[in-house]
Amino acid sequence: LIGSLVWGRFGERSDADVVVRGLAPSAHGATWAALEARVGVAVDLLRFEDLPDDFGSRVLEQGVEIHVA
């Protein structure tokens, strides 16, 4: 998790920013829909492999890992 949910600024209009490592591009849509249905708020689903290096580094340093498969 990254963004306002992790950094204490989550509000009424916020979404859950989720970064996933190893998610196949073809699975993005189904995974996004399943997450939104499960958490009950809008989800911004990002593939770690698609992130610019500087943003990926920030995710690794400041994000919160919620599950390791």
matplotlib code that plots the C-alpha trace (Angstrom):
import matplotlib.pyplot as plt

x = [0.0, 1.1, -0.5, -3.0, -4.1, -0.6, 0.6, -2.4, -4.3, -7.1, -10.4, -13.8, -12.5, -9.4, -8.7, -6.5, -3.2, -2.0, 1.2, 1.6, 4.8, 4.6, 1.0, 0.6, -0.7, -3.6, -4.7, -4.8, -8.5, -9.8, -7.5, -8.5, -12.2, -11.8, -9.9, -12.5, -15.3, -13.4, -12.2, -15.3, -13.4, -11.9, -8.6, -5.7, -3.8, -0.3, 2.2, 5.6, 7.3, 5.7, 6.8, 9.6, 12.7, 12.5, 8.9, 9.6, 12.3, 9.9, 7.3, 10.0, 11.1, 7.8, 5.1, 3.5, 3.7, 0.4, 1.0, 3.8, 2.8]
y = [0.0, 3.5, 7.0, 8.6, 5.4, 4.7, 8.3, 9.3, 11.5, 9.1, 10.9, 10.6, 11.1, 9.0, 5.7, 2.8, 2.9, -0.7, -1.7, -5.4, -7.1, -10.0, -9.3, -10.3, -7.5, -9.7, -10.1, -6.4, -5.8, -8.8, -8.2, -4.5, -5.4, -8.0, -5.6, -2.9, -5.3, -6.6, -3.3, -1.2, 1.9, 2.9, 1.2, 2.5, -0.7, -0.4, -3.0, -2.5, -3.5, -0.5, 2.1, 4.5, 3.6, 6.6, 5.9, 2.2, 3.1, 5.2, 2.4, 0.0, 2.5, 4.0, 1.6, -1.0, -4.6, -6.4, -9.9, -11.9, -14.8]
z = [0.0, -0.7, -0.7, 1.6, 3.2, 4.5, 5.0, 7.2, 4.7, 3.7, 3.4, 1.8, -1.7, -1.3, -3.1, -2.0, -3.9, -4.3, -6.0, -7.0, -8.0, -10.5, -11.7, -15.3, -17.4, -18.6, -15.0, -14.2, -14.9, -13.0, -10.0, -9.9, -9.9, -7.2, -5.0, -5.4, -4.5, -1.5, 0.1, -0.7, -1.9, -5.3, -6.0, -8.0, -8.9, -10.2, -11.4, -9.7, -12.9, -14.7, -12.2, -13.0, -10.9, -8.6, -7.8, -7.3, -4.8, -2.9, -2.8, -1.4, 1.2, 2.3, 1.3, 3.6, 2.5, 3.2, 1.8, 0.3, -1.9]

ax = plt.figure().add_subplot(projection="3d")
ax.plot(x, y, z, "-o")
ax.set_aspect("equal")
plt.show()
